[in-house]
Amino acid sequence: MRQCENIAPSIFAATGGAGALISQCIKKSEIVCYEDLGPEAMYRFEVHEMPLIVAIDCHGGNLYLQGPAVYSRAK
């Protein structure tokens, strides 16, 4: 995660099972690198109104780590 903090990306997550809905939000895609990997290549997408949540933000917040802790305290 330290490498991510240096370049300030955000990592998004989508609801499982929503692939058909999400695919309709992709307006344009292009392979950025590793074209030889086919579907595992790195892509750049142009999207419109894609229903996503920020899972890991540019400040080091991590929903996958923080979410379960908050849920555990709420019980």
GIPEBEL-V428847 format. One record per backbone hydrogen bond with DSSP energy under -1.0 kcal/mol. CO is the residue of the C=O (numbers start at 1). NH is the residue of the N-H. If there is no record, write none. Layout:
BEGIN
co=CO nh=NH
co=CO nh=NH
END
This chain:
BEGIN
co=1 nh=5
co=2 nh=6
co=4 nh=8
co=4 nh=9
co=11 nh=55
co=11 nh=56
co=13 nh=53
co=15 nh=18
co=18 nh=22
co=19 nh=23
co=22 nh=25
co=25 nh=48
co=28 nh=46
co=30 nh=44
co=33 nh=42
co=34 nh=37
co=35 nh=38
co=37 nh=40
co=38 nh=41
co=42 nh=32
co=42 nh=33
co=44 nh=30
co=46 nh=27
co=46 nh=28
co=50 nh=52
co=53 nh=13
co=55 nh=63
co=56 nh=11
co=57 nh=60
co=61 nh=57
co=62 nh=66
co=63 nh=67
co=66 nh=70
co=67 nh=71
co=68 nh=72
co=69 nh=73
co=70 nh=74
END
